[in-house]
Amino acid sequence: MQKWEYFTAPLLDHALQEILNNFGDDGWELVAVVATNPASPVAYFKRPKE
């Protein structure tokens, strides 16, 4: 059975693409973005556990 690890990170407007690309390069898949506070949305990532 596949096991997953999860990570959350704030998204900063001035570096959004760089942040997402860096996490993608490290094997993280973006699952959702939640903006309970529109000024600081949070990204939820997952990747397979090794």
PDB file of N, H, CA, C and O in Angstrom:
ATOM      1  N   MET A   1       0.847  -1.174   0.000  1.00  0.00           N
ATOM      2  CA  MET A   1       0.000   0.000   0.000  1.00  0.00           C
ATOM      3  C   MET A   1       0.898   1.245   0.000  1.00  0.00           C
ATOM      4  O   MET A   1       1.865   1.326   0.758  1.00  0.00           O
ATOM      5  N   GLN A   2       0.571   2.187  -0.841  1.00  0.00           N
ATOM      6  H   GLN A   2      -0.214   2.122  -1.457  1.00  0.00           H
ATOM      7  CA  GLN A   2       1.332   3.442  -0.922  1.00  0.00           C
ATOM      8  C   GLN A   2       1.129   4.268   0.337  1.00  0.00           C
ATOM      9  O   GLN A   2       0.003   4.427   0.808  1.00  0.00           O
ATOM     10  N   LYS A   3       2.220   4.795   0.881  1.00  0.00           N
ATOM     11  H   LYS A   3       3.135   4.666   0.498  1.00  0.00           H
ATOM     12  CA  LYS A   3       2.146   5.695   2.026  1.00  0.00           C
ATOM     13  C   LYS A   3       2.572   7.072   1.566  1.00  0.00           C
ATOM     14  O   LYS A   3       3.402   7.207   0.667  1.00  0.00           O
ATOM     15  N   TRP A   4       2.001   8.103   2.187  1.00  0.00           N
ATOM     16  H   TRP A   4       1.327   7.994   2.918  1.00  0.00           H
ATOM     17  CA  TRP A   4       2.242   9.483   1.787  1.00  0.00           C
ATOM     18  C   TRP A   4       2.767  10.300   2.962  1.00  0.00           C
ATOM     19  O   TRP A   4       2.495  10.004   4.126  1.00  0.00           O
ATOM     20  N   GLU A   5       3.519  11.326   2.623  1.00  0.00           N
ATOM     21  H   GLU A   5       3.740  11.567   1.678  1.00  0.00           H
ATOM     22  CA  GLU A   5       3.862  12.339   3.613  1.00  0.00           C
ATOM     23  C   GLU A   5       3.293  13.659   3.111  1.00  0.00           C
ATOM     24  O   GLU A   5       3.134  13.857   1.907  1.00  0.00           O
ATOM     25  N   TYR A   6       2.992  14.551   4.033  1.00  0.00           N
ATOM     26  H   TYR A   6       3.122  14.390   5.011  1.00  0.00           H
ATOM     27  CA  TYR A   6       2.308  15.796   3.704  1.00  0.00           C
ATOM     28  C   TYR A   6       3.092  16.991   4.223  1.00  0.00           C
ATOM     29  O   TYR A   6       3.870  16.886   5.171  1.00  0.00           O
ATOM     30  N   PHE A   7       2.867  18.128   3.577  1.00  0.00           N
ATOM     31  H   PHE A   7       2.234  18.214   2.807  1.00  0.00           H
ATOM     32  CA  PHE A   7       3.586  19.345   3.926  1.00  0.00           C
ATOM     33  C   PHE A   7       2.681  20.539   3.631  1.00  0.00           C
ATOM     34  O   PHE A   7       1.961  20.535   2.633  1.00  0.00           O
ATOM     35  N   THR A   8       2.709  21.545   4.477  1.00  0.00           N
ATOM     36  H   THR A   8       3.294  21.548   5.289  1.00  0.00           H
ATOM     37  CA  THR A   8       1.969  22.786   4.220  1.00  0.00           C
ATOM     38  C   THR A   8       2.958  23.937   4.164  1.00  0.00           C
ATOM     39  O   THR A   8       3.984  23.933   4.843  1.00  0.00           O
ATOM     40  N   ALA A   9       2.625  24.930   3.332  1.00  0.00           N
ATOM     41  H   ALA A   9       1.791  24.933   2.780  1.00  0.00           H
ATOM     42  CA  ALA A   9       3.513  26.086   3.186  1.00  0.00           C
ATOM     43  C   ALA A   9       2.691  27.316   2.841  1.00  0.00           C
ATOM     44  O   ALA A   9       1.741  27.225   2.063  1.00  0.00           O
ATOM     45  N   PRO A  10       3.042  28.469   3.410  1.00  0.00           N
ATOM     46  CA  PRO A  10       2.369  29.711   3.020  1.00  0.00           C
ATOM     47  C   PRO A  10       2.796  30.088   1.604  1.00  0.00           C
ATOM     48  O   PRO A  10       3.932  29.834   1.204  1.00  0.00           O
ATOM     49  N   LEU A  11       1.896  30.685   0.860  1.00  0.00           N
ATOM     50  H   LEU A  11       0.973  30.892   1.185  1.00  0.00           H
ATOM     51  CA  LEU A  11       2.212  31.116  -0.508  1.00  0.00           C
ATOM     52  C   LEU A  11       2.401  32.631  -0.522  1.00  0.00           C
ATOM     53  O   LEU A  11       1.497  33.385  -0.161  1.00  0.00           O
ATOM     54  N   LEU A  12       3.557  33.053  -0.933  1.00  0.00           N
ATOM     55  H   LEU A  12       4.291  32.440  -1.226  1.00  0.00           H
ATOM     56  CA  LEU A  12       3.882  34.476  -1.014  1.00  0.00           C
ATOM     57  C   LEU A  12       3.708  34.941  -2.453  1.00  0.00           C
ATOM     58  O   LEU A  12       4.307  34.368  -3.364  1.00  0.00           O
ATOM     59  N   ASP A  13       2.899  35.968  -2.669  1.00  0.00           N
ATOM     60  H   ASP A  13       2.413  36.434  -1.929  1.00  0.00           H
ATOM     61  CA  ASP A  13       2.594  36.437  -4.024  1.00  0.00           C
ATOM     62  C   ASP A  13       3.831  36.790  -4.833  1.00  0.00           C
ATOM     63  O   ASP A  13       3.887  36.525  -6.034  1.00  0.00           O
ATOM     64  N   HIS A  14       4.813  37.379  -4.190  1.00  0.00           N
ATOM     65  H   HIS A  14       4.768  37.595  -3.215  1.00  0.00           H
ATOM     66  CA  HIS A  14       5.969  37.864  -4.948  1.00  0.00           C
ATOM     67  C   HIS A  14       6.879  36.744  -5.454  1.00  0.00           C
ATOM     68  O   HIS A  14       7.748  36.997  -6.288  1.00  0.00           O
ATOM     69  N   ALA A  15       6.700  35.508  -4.967  1.00  0.00           N
ATOM     70  H   ALA A  15       5.995  35.302  -4.289  1.00  0.00           H
ATOM     71  CA  ALA A  15       7.559  34.404  -5.392  1.00  0.00           C
ATOM     72  C   ALA A  15       6.760  33.119  -5.610  1.00  0.00           C
ATOM     73  O   ALA A  15       7.287  32.024  -5.411  1.00  0.00           O
ATOM     74  N   LEU A  16       5.514  33.241  -6.010  1.00  0.00           N
ATOM     75  H   LEU A  16       5.087  34.131  -6.171  1.00  0.00           H
ATOM     76  CA  LEU A  16       4.619  32.089  -6.089  1.00  0.00           C
ATOM     77  C   LEU A  16       5.135  31.007  -7.038  1.00  0.00           C
ATOM     78  O   LEU A  16       5.213  29.840  -6.654  1.00  0.00           O
ATOM     79  N   GLN A  17       5.482  31.371  -8.250  1.00  0.00           N
ATOM     80  H   GLN A  17       5.418  32.318  -8.562  1.00  0.00           H
ATOM     81  CA  GLN A  17       5.933  30.374  -9.222  1.00  0.00           C
ATOM     82  C   GLN A  17       7.216  29.698  -8.750  1.00  0.00           C
ATOM     83  O   GLN A  17       7.366  28.484  -8.889  1.00  0.00           O
ATOM     84  N   GLU A  18       8.125  30.464  -8.204  1.00  0.00           N
ATOM     85  H   GLU A  18       8.004  31.451  -8.091  1.00  0.00           H
ATOM     86  CA  GLU A  18       9.379  29.895  -7.710  1.00  0.00           C
ATOM     87  C   GLU A  18       9.131  28.916  -6.559  1.00  0.00           C
ATOM     88  O   GLU A  18       9.740  27.847  -6.508  1.00  0.00           O
ATOM     89  N   ILE A  19       8.245  29.281  -5.647  1.00  0.00           N
ATOM     90  H   ILE A  19       7.751  30.149  -5.689  1.00  0.00           H
ATOM     91  CA  ILE A  19       7.913  28.399  -4.521  1.00  0.00           C
ATOM     92  C   ILE A  19       7.340  27.079  -5.033  1.00  0.00           C
ATOM     93  O   ILE A  19       7.790  26.008  -4.628  1.00  0.00           O
ATOM     94  N   LEU A  20       6.348  27.154  -5.921  1.00  0.00           N
ATOM     95  H   LEU A  20       5.982  28.024  -6.250  1.00  0.00           H
ATOM     96  CA  LEU A  20       5.715  25.933  -6.429  1.00  0.00           C
ATOM     97  C   LEU A  20       6.696  25.078  -7.220  1.00  0.00           C
ATOM     98  O   LEU A  20       6.693  23.855  -7.081  1.00  0.00           O
ATOM     99  N   ASN A  21       7.533  25.696  -8.046  1.00  0.00           N
ATOM    100  H   ASN A  21       7.535  26.689  -8.158  1.00  0.00           H
ATOM    101  CA  ASN A  21       8.519  24.937  -8.823  1.00  0.00           C
ATOM    102  C   ASN A  21       9.543  24.261  -7.920  1.00  0.00           C
ATOM    103  O   ASN A  21       9.943  23.127  -8.184  1.00  0.00           O
ATOM    104  N   ASN A  22       9.969  24.934  -6.868  1.00  0.00           N
ATOM    105  H   ASN A  22       9.644  25.855  -6.654  1.00  0.00           H
ATOM    106  CA  ASN A  22      10.941  24.333  -5.943  1.00  0.00           C
ATOM    107  C   ASN A  22      10.357  23.106  -5.250  1.00  0.00           C
ATOM    108  O   ASN A  22      11.032  22.083  -5.135  1.00  0.00           O
ATOM    109  N   PHE A  23       9.114  23.196  -4.790  1.00  0.00           N
ATOM    110  H   PHE A  23       8.566  24.027  -4.884  1.00  0.00           H
ATOM    111  CA  PHE A  23       8.491  22.041  -4.154  1.00  0.00           C
ATOM    112  C   PHE A  23       8.292  20.911  -5.168  1.00  0.00           C
ATOM    113  O   PHE A  23       8.495  19.741  -4.843  1.00  0.00           O
ATOM    114  N   GLY A  24       7.900  21.259  -6.381  1.00  0.00           N
ATOM    115  H   GLY A  24       7.735  22.209  -6.644  1.00  0.00           H
ATOM    116  CA  GLY A  24       7.747  20.246  -7.427  1.00  0.00           C
ATOM    117  C   GLY A  24       9.058  19.548  -7.732  1.00  0.00           C
ATOM    118  O   GLY A  24       9.085  18.331  -7.918  1.00  0.00           O
ATOM    119  N   ASP A  25      10.139  20.301  -7.784  1.00  0.00           N
ATOM    120  H   ASP A  25      10.117  21.290  -7.633  1.00  0.00           H
ATOM    121  CA  ASP A  25      11.460  19.711  -8.022  1.00  0.00           C
ATOM    122  C   ASP A  25      11.854  18.743  -6.915  1.00  0.00           C
ATOM    123  O   ASP A  25      12.605  17.797  -7.151  1.00  0.00           O
ATOM    124  N   ASP A  26      11.349  18.978  -5.709  1.00  0.00           N
ATOM    125  H   ASP A  26      10.739  19.747  -5.518  1.00  0.00           H
ATOM    126  CA  ASP A  26      11.645  18.101  -4.572  1.00  0.00           C
ATOM    127  C   ASP A  26      10.670  16.928  -4.461  1.00  0.00           C
ATOM    128  O   ASP A  26      10.720  16.165  -3.496  1.00  0.00           O
ATOM    129  N   GLY A  27       9.778  16.786  -5.454  1.00  0.00           N
ATOM    130  H   GLY A  27       9.738  17.406  -6.238  1.00  0.00           H
ATOM    131  CA  GLY A  27       8.861  15.649  -5.481  1.00  0.00           C
ATOM    132  C   GLY A  27       7.510  15.892  -4.847  1.00  0.00           C
ATOM    133  O   GLY A  27       6.707  14.966  -4.742  1.00  0.00           O
ATOM    134  N   TRP A  28       7.235  17.130  -4.415  1.00  0.00           N
ATOM    135  H   TRP A  28       7.887  17.883  -4.499  1.00  0.00           H
ATOM    136  CA  TRP A  28       5.950  17.436  -3.791  1.00  0.00           C
ATOM    137  C   TRP A  28       4.906  17.742  -4.862  1.00  0.00           C
ATOM    138  O   TRP A  28       5.182  18.463  -5.821  1.00  0.00           O
ATOM    139  N   GLU A  29       3.714  17.192  -4.690  1.00  0.00           N
ATOM    140  H   GLU A  29       3.490  16.607  -3.911  1.00  0.00           H
ATOM    141  CA  GLU A  29       2.578  17.458  -5.577  1.00  0.00           C
ATOM    142  C   GLU A  29       1.603  18.377  -4.852  1.00  0.00           C
ATOM    143  O   GLU A  29       1.212  18.104  -3.717  1.00  0.00           O
ATOM    144  N   LEU A  30       1.209  19.472  -5.514  1.00  0.00           N
ATOM    145  H   LEU A  30       1.526  19.693  -6.436  1.00  0.00           H
ATOM    146  CA  LEU A  30       0.233  20.394  -4.935  1.00  0.00           C
ATOM    147  C   LEU A  30      -1.135  19.717  -4.913  1.00  0.00           C
ATOM    148  O   LEU A  30      -1.625  19.253  -5.942  1.00  0.00           O
ATOM    149  N   VAL A  31      -1.746  19.666  -3.729  1.00  0.00           N
ATOM    150  H   VAL A  31      -1.348  20.043  -2.893  1.00  0.00           H
ATOM    151  CA  VAL A  31      -3.044  19.018  -3.570  1.00  0.00           C
ATOM    152  C   VAL A  31      -4.160  20.058  -3.477  1.00  0.00           C
ATOM    153  O   VAL A  31      -5.225  19.889  -4.072  1.00  0.00           O
ATOM    154  N   ALA A  32      -3.912  21.136  -2.728  1.00  0.00           N
ATOM    155  H   ALA A  32      -3.047  21.274  -2.245  1.00  0.00           H
ATOM    156  CA  ALA A  32      -4.944  22.152  -2.534  1.00  0.00           C
ATOM    157  C   ALA A  32      -4.311  23.450  -2.061  1.00  0.00           C
ATOM    158  O   ALA A  32      -3.205  23.470  -1.520  1.00  0.00           O
ATOM    159  N   VAL A  33      -5.046  24.528  -2.281  1.00  0.00           N
ATOM    160  H   VAL A  33      -5.944  24.512  -2.720  1.00  0.00           H
ATOM    161  CA  VAL A  33      -4.692  25.830  -1.722  1.00  0.00           C
ATOM    162  C   VAL A  33      -5.915  26.312  -0.946  1.00  0.00           C
ATOM    163  O   VAL A  33      -7.025  26.350  -1.476  1.00  0.00           O
ATOM    164  N   VAL A  34      -5.697  26.676   0.310  1.00  0.00           N
ATOM    165  H   VAL A  34      -4.796  26.645   0.741  1.00  0.00           H
ATOM    166  CA  VAL A  34      -6.784  27.135   1.171  1.00  0.00           C
ATOM    167  C   VAL A  34      -6.481  28.568   1.588  1.00  0.00           C
ATOM    168  O   VAL A  34      -5.394  28.875   2.078  1.00  0.00           O
ATOM    169  N   ALA A  35      -7.462  29.432   1.385  1.00  0.00           N
ATOM    170  H   ALA A  35      -8.345  29.182   0.988  1.00  0.00           H
ATOM    171  CA  ALA A  35      -7.277  30.850   1.701  1.00  0.00           C
ATOM    172  C   ALA A  35      -8.273  31.271   2.781  1.00  0.00           C
ATOM    173  O   ALA A  35      -9.180  32.062   2.522  1.00  0.00           O
ATOM    174  N   THR A  36      -8.101  30.747   3.974  1.00  0.00           N
ATOM    175  H   THR A  36      -7.364  30.105   4.185  1.00  0.00           H
ATOM    176  CA  THR A  36      -8.972  31.183   5.069  1.00  0.00           C
ATOM    177  C   THR A  36      -8.710  32.650   5.387  1.00  0.00           C
ATOM    178  O   THR A  36      -9.610  33.373   5.816  1.00  0.00           O
ATOM    179  N   ASN A  37      -7.480  33.078   5.176  1.00  0.00           N
ATOM    180  H   ASN A  37      -6.749  32.491   4.828  1.00  0.00           H
ATOM    181  CA  ASN A  37      -7.099  34.489   5.249  1.00  0.00           C
ATOM    182  C   ASN A  37      -6.569  34.856   3.866  1.00  0.00           C
ATOM    183  O   ASN A  37      -5.471  34.428   3.510  1.00  0.00           O
ATOM    184  N   PRO A  38      -7.310  35.634   3.074  1.00  0.00           N
ATOM    185  CA  PRO A  38      -6.906  35.927   1.693  1.00  0.00           C
ATOM    186  C   PRO A  38      -5.507  36.534   1.576  1.00  0.00           C
ATOM    187  O   PRO A  38      -4.878  36.428   0.523  1.00  0.00           O
ATOM    188  N   ALA A  39      -5.024  37.155   2.617  1.00  0.00           N
ATOM    189  H   ALA A  39      -5.535  37.241   3.472  1.00  0.00           H
ATOM    190  CA  ALA A  39      -3.696  37.756   2.565  1.00  0.00           C
ATOM    191  C   ALA A  39      -2.580  36.716   2.644  1.00  0.00           C
ATOM    192  O   ALA A  39      -1.444  36.993   2.260  1.00  0.00           O
ATOM    193  N   SER A  40      -2.899  35.526   3.138  1.00  0.00           N
ATOM    194  H   SER A  40      -3.822  35.301   3.450  1.00  0.00           H
ATOM    195  CA  SER A  40      -1.856  34.502   3.269  1.00  0.00           C
ATOM    196  C   SER A  40      -2.411  33.097   3.034  1.00  0.00           C
ATOM    197  O   SER A  40      -2.627  32.347   3.986  1.00  0.00           O
ATOM    198  N   PRO A  41      -2.644  32.737   1.757  1.00  0.00           N
ATOM    199  CA  PRO A  41      -3.138  31.391   1.460  1.00  0.00           C
ATOM    200  C   PRO A  41      -2.079  30.342   1.811  1.00  0.00           C
ATOM    201  O   PRO A  41      -0.880  30.621   1.822  1.00  0.00           O
ATOM    202  N   VAL A  42      -2.556  29.133   2.095  1.00  0.00           N
ATOM    203  H   VAL A  42      -3.530  28.906   2.086  1.00  0.00           H
ATOM    204  CA  VAL A  42      -1.671  28.027   2.465  1.00  0.00           C
ATOM    205  C   VAL A  42      -1.812  26.923   1.422  1.00  0.00           C
ATOM    206  O   VAL A  42      -2.919  26.562   1.022  1.00  0.00           O
ATOM    207  N   ALA A  43      -0.666  26.395   0.988  1.00  0.00           N
ATOM    208  H   ALA A  43       0.234  26.688   1.312  1.00  0.00           H
ATOM    209  CA  ALA A  43      -0.649  25.298   0.025  1.00  0.00           C
ATOM    210  C   ALA A  43      -0.446  23.984   0.765  1.00  0.00           C
ATOM    211  O   ALA A  43       0.326  23.908   1.720  1.00  0.00           O
ATOM    212  N   TYR A  44      -1.148  22.951   0.314  1.00  0.00           N
ATOM    213  H   TYR A  44      -1.776  23.012  -0.462  1.00  0.00           H
ATOM    214  CA  TYR A  44      -1.017  21.609   0.873  1.00  0.00           C
ATOM    215  C   TYR A  44      -0.400  20.713  -0.192  1.00  0.00           C
ATOM    216  O   TYR A  44      -0.890  20.640  -1.319  1.00  0.00           O
ATOM    217  N   PHE A  45       0.677  20.036   0.176  1.00  0.00           N
ATOM    218  H   PHE A  45       1.075  20.095   1.091  1.00  0.00           H
ATOM    219  CA  PHE A  45       1.418  19.177  -0.745  1.00  0.00           C
ATOM    220  C   PHE A  45       1.460  17.756  -0.204  1.00  0.00           C
ATOM    221  O   PHE A  45       1.282  17.526   0.992  1.00  0.00           O
ATOM    222  N   LYS A  46       1.702  16.791  -1.118  1.00  0.00           N
ATOM    223  H   LYS A  46       1.847  16.978  -2.090  1.00  0.00           H
ATOM    224  CA  LYS A  46       1.925  15.410  -0.711  1.00  0.00           C
ATOM    225  C   LYS A  46       2.972  14.802  -1.641  1.00  0.00           C
ATOM    226  O   LYS A  46       3.166  15.265  -2.764  1.00  0.00           O
ATOM    227  N   ARG A  47       3.642  13.756  -1.155  1.00  0.00           N
ATOM    228  H   ARG A  47       3.485  13.380  -0.242  1.00  0.00           H
ATOM    229  CA  ARG A  47       4.552  12.977  -1.977  1.00  0.00           C
ATOM    230  C   ARG A  47       4.652  11.587  -1.386  1.00  0.00           C
ATOM    231  O   ARG A  47       4.437  11.393  -0.189  1.00  0.00           O
ATOM    232  N   PRO A  48       4.980  10.614  -2.233  1.00  0.00           N
ATOM    233  CA  PRO A  48       5.109   9.238  -1.718  1.00  0.00           C
ATOM    234  C   PRO A  48       6.231   9.152  -0.681  1.00  0.00           C
ATOM    235  O   PRO A  48       7.283   9.775  -0.816  1.00  0.00           O
ATOM    236  N   LYS A  49       5.967   8.359   0.353  1.00  0.00           N
ATOM    237  H   LYS A  49       5.112   7.852   0.463  1.00  0.00           H
ATOM    238  CA  LYS A  49       6.994   8.093   1.366  1.00  0.00           C
ATOM    239  C   LYS A  49       7.937   7.051   0.811  1.00  0.00           C
ATOM    240  O   LYS A  49       7.511   6.111   0.140  1.00  0.00           O
ATOM    241  N   GLU A  50       9.200   7.214   1.086  1.00  0.00           N
ATOM    242  H   GLU A  50       9.546   7.977   1.631  1.00  0.00           H
ATOM    243  CA  GLU A  50      10.183   6.224   0.609  1.00  0.00           C
ATOM    244  C   GLU A  50      10.553   5.255   1.685  1.00  0.00           C
ATOM    245  O   GLU A  50      11.365   4.358   1.456  1.00  0.00           O
TER     246      GLU A  50
END
